[in-house]
């Protein structure tokens, strides 16, 4: 009976989960219908002659709403069991991602800070009364959980582990952190001896002081005992009453203190100044959620296996039962077309030259329409030319102003993705809206829908067979009905030999030198270029939301460092999504498909962690081309460095998605003077030219393939000097992100989170986190983490009950970690101002203002 109850309870819970995600899916599709109607508002207003000019606010509202729909759809796809529903949800989910990226491009175009890649939405969220978590991205979990993706990632990991074992290299993943301990102080022998002697002298003095204390305590005790012997005539009852009074007073004070401490803690908890007491264990809840998700994943796999078997069965059934009928219909259609073609007087009772004309006839009508449009377009083109000539005539005499390219017009209105939404909503309405699933407890597939999905496959296979058969019949008919009397055909002239096409220009000197691409993997593993990295997620990049981001980024002359939320959003939208899926890379806006990413900021700010997070979130292979890794490798001859870059690039193509990481990339882009023989053969700058060429080989949009899922990531930890080729960096890297030290709110969050990882919950009444946040201004997140790890050792955590934490304990270790000096901050700010193109735009704006003021002054002078 107990077992039966457990099974029934499990079925009820599963049914409740199915119903929960079913209702969430219905809610998403209803919200999507509303969004599609809003998308068509500008077009409807234009048709009715009304003015509707969408701007930043309009696109921001659409962006936020689509992001909310995306999060719900992602949950539904991750948790639903029904295989056909998950397939439909996945299509809508991908379309939603593409539309969000298109809206992000619109937001960048209408950004308050011109052409800035970071968009501040704090004012819009305030108007909508939404939390900052609303605009937080969540990487789709099917990037790693999908069956094909999971198997591909496991194969790559097994291959790397195999070669690491062959070469006797450690299997532990690399965290890309600096192995130098900041708390380790380098001392000479004399300095160490002096410190030991000093400590020894102090220890001896402490022992002497302890001996003196024990001597004085013993003498006082003797004096008290002698005095007690003299005063032995006192009443013992009075001494007992005095002792009991003292004990009672002490105990009462202790009880009152406990009561007041409890009252203070309850008051702090009520006001939100202290964390609530853990009545229920949060870790147990998280573990239960993880177990529940694993159980549903197992149910998904079972349902998918059953569905795949059913598809095969339906495929065989259609081929046996309906195959002959479908084939007969296709043959009849094609034979009838040949007869109709021969009966047309214009064709002169001749058969079609090629059977492919059967399909080409459907393309004639659209071509004719385009031709008519072209005729009209010529006239329109003339009018447009005349208008352009007039405009040029007005402004053409201004010299340089006429040569400057015009700004690209913003595309306004529904995109093709919105039309996909309409079709997907229609499909949902026909198939699922009115379907009763109350009795489908196991969420098994629908047999009729499975048969409909297989029908096009059977039809395509039979169509290919019928087309081949019809080509043979058409050739036989031509031979059979050929004219009986024919002139002897003349001997055909010998065709001219076609000119050999010129070979494509090599982008790298090493192209063609590698015959077997599979041999590159063991070479790169042995050189520690292809490596395993410690996994992490973008949520580990901690920080607080910027609630004044829009005001600061629009009014200040220098753009402040972006918040952690802005950095996470940009990396997911511009890097992670195009890297993880080829179809997203092909359909996403070209400007949002990053081939390369430059991260710059002080040491310990989280640049290497972001590179590891990108690789972990997408299941990418990790290649390390940092100067410290390639030092002394592939330095032979002219093709040594080219061969190194080429090996990494073709291996990254074969093992895509891939991340190629270059730490201290400013050393690669050094523009120093070369010697007579071309400079140092071991210098990191030897790979600069080939690296730039390799980045350009990565394709975007429709030209992108599976092998183009490659991302180059460069990191800079100190302000670049004058020898660095800043222009080369600007042209080579598509996205530039300034990862600065955290501001006050983020520092508060970092101190709390890092202490919680050691199992320490902070009480504001006992430890002032605000003071730590103020003191740690200028220190990076890595410095704060090193400080907490240094102080909160296992022994110190055990002593917290007897000895609470104090702010002074963190000051000393914090002072030994990396610090961003104000001079370095200004240099990073100037570098960001230059490399993002804002300096150039600012100078251009100043020149235009000066030209306008001079023109106004001249006009005023002529008037006088």
Phi, psi and omega in degrees: 000319180298317179297318180298319179298319179297316180297316180296319179297320178297318179296319179296316179298317180297317180297320177297321178294318178301315181294323180298311182284335174294315179293325177294322177296315178301317179298318179298315182293325176294317178294326179293322176300317179297320180294322179297320177297320178293325181298327183272002180300313179300319180294318179294322179295321178294322179294324181274002179077017179264155180266123177218100182253101179292141179230205184300316183298317181298311182289329177294319177296316178298316181301313182294318182293318178295326178294322176295318178297320180300317182297321179292317179296323180294321176296316180298315181295327182284330189252339181292151183255326184300119186293323182286324176295318180297324177297316178293320180296323180297321178297314180295322181298316179294318178297322178296319178299315180298318181293322177297319178294322177296319178293326177296322176296321177295320178296322178295320180295324181261015185298145179296326173261112193306128174058022176276137186281347180259128184248125178266123183245018186294322180292322179294318179296323178294318179296324181274354181058048179247154178282156177299335179297345181297324183262012177280130179280152174231116183297131180305129184285343180287350173300326182250332185272345179300146186301311181294316180297318182296317179294321180295317180295317180297321179297317180294319180295320179296322180295315180294317179298322180299311183287330174297319177293323179297318182272004178067030180265154181295144180271356181291136179290149181269135178265002177061019180270157177291123184285350181286130179278119181292342182267358178275122183255123179284120182236146172279172181296318180297318179295319179295318179296320180296319180294319179296316179299318180298315178295325180292318177298319178296321179295319180297318179295324178295319178297318178299317180296322178295319177299318181295320180297316180296324179295314181292323178296318180295320180294319179296321179297319178297318180298319180294320180294321178295320180294324179293325178295324180289321182265040183285353182273001181291158181283123180293335181294321180295321179294323178292320178296319179297318179294318180295322179297317180295318179297317181296318180296318179296316182293320178298318178298321180292319179296316179296320179297317178300318181295317180291323177296319179296317178299318180295318179296319178295321179295315178298320180293322179294322181278355181081016180270354178219149180291144180293153178290142184279089176287322175247141182286115180295326181295323178295322179296317180296319178297320178296320178296318179296318178296320179296319179294318178299321179295318179291326177296321177295320177296321178298316180298317179297316180295322179295321179296316179297321181293319178296319177296319180296322178297318178296318179296317180293326178296314178295321180296316180294321180295323181282312189275317187252350186300315182295321180294316180297318180296319179296319179296318180295318179296317180297319180297316183287321178294321177297324178295320179296317179297315179297323180296318181291329184279351178287125184300327183297332183275351176064041178054038178248152178281156176298144182295316181229148179290339181296344177295341177299322179271333182289338182295336180284343182267356185287318183297313177300324179296320179296320178298319180294324179296318178297319178297324180297321179298314178295323183297329180296315180297317179296324180298323179296316179299317180297321179297317180299317178297318179297320179297321178297316179297320179293324180297327179288315186253006184286342183272006183271009174080244187294332183300331181286333184276346184288136180292144179284153179290144180290134179291145179282131177281120184241142178115173182293138179267174177302335179295325179296323175296324175297322176301318181299315180294320180292323176295320178298316178297319178296318181296320182287323189264322194238339189297316184256016182276132181271115181246019185294328182267358181268073184293322182277358179054050177278165186288162176267122186293320182294318178294323178298320180294319178295323180290333181275335185304314178300329180293314179297317181297320179295318179298314180292325179298318179297318179294317181295320179298318177297318180296318181292328176296318177295317179298318181296320178295320179294321178296320179297320179291320184292318183260022177291157179295140183289322180256119179228145173288149178297127181292140178291151177294128181292143178290150178293127180292147179291144178293126180292145179291141179291128180293146180291136179295145180297148181292133181287132176276346181216144182294341183268001180296128180093352181277342182256119181270319181245109184291335182291339179288348181289328185298307179297326178296315182289327176293319180295326180275004180064025175272315174270115189218166173267136179242153181292123184290147173204173181236164182292339177293340177287346176278089192277154176169168182262155180285144176274108182275352176239028185296317183297317181294315182293320186281345181259337186254332183281143180295317176264135181285126179290164178300142180292155177285167180297326178294319178296319180294315179298316181297315181297317182294320179292313185288320186266337187241306189291310184297312177293333181283327188280323187230133181291320182295325175292320179297325182285328186259345181290155175303143186298323183289342180260007178255098186276133171266336184212151184223129178249122178248126180223142182166174183295164181297136178086008183277351174109021182290312179294326178294323177295321178296318178294324180293320178298316179294322182289319183291334183253355184067035186274152172283142188248124176242136182244110178250030181294151179305324180291335182275319185271005181297125179078010182245137178054053179258000186280134171062190181282333185263007183297306181292323179297320179295323179296311181295320182294319177300312181298319185292313182290328176291322177295325177295316182289332182250026181298148001288148185221149175240125177252112190256130178232100175282151183052051184292345177295334176289330178289325183263034175287136180247038182289173180289143178262152177279191182294327184260019176093014175092185182289127181290342182259003182292144179299334182291355180293339181262004187300308184298313181291327178294316178298320179293322180294322179298321181289343180284344179283126186262160181236173173053222188294335181282347185290143176234185179299326183284351180269007178276073181229138178230126175266129181237121176247144182233142176229125185253355177218153182302130182296143179274187185290338183281348183284136178279087183294322180295321176297320176297316182297320181282331184280327187253127182287317182245135178237124185233124176270110179261091184271181176285152187291150175277183189302310182299320179291326179294322176299315180297318182295315179300316182293313183295316182294326177287325179294331177294338175267008180080021182251120176263129187274130172256115183301336180286337183257326180228121184276097179293328180300321178295317178298321180293323178291317183293327186272017177296131182096348178266143182279172178297324178296323178295319179295319180295317178298322179295314181296317179296326180290321184279313187273070172284170181299321180292321181291325179294324178293332183270004185296329180295321182271331184224096182296160179290149176232153181298325184298334181293334184268344187293313182298306177300324180297323182293342181269352181272176183292140183228140178265107181288155180303326179295319178295321179299317179295322179293320176297321179296319178293321178296318178296319180298328182276311190285336178278355179087001181290328179296316179296316179295323179294317178296320178297319179296319179295321178296319179295318178296320179295319179296320179294318179295320178295318178296320178294321179295318178297319180296321180292322179295320179294325180296324178290000000 
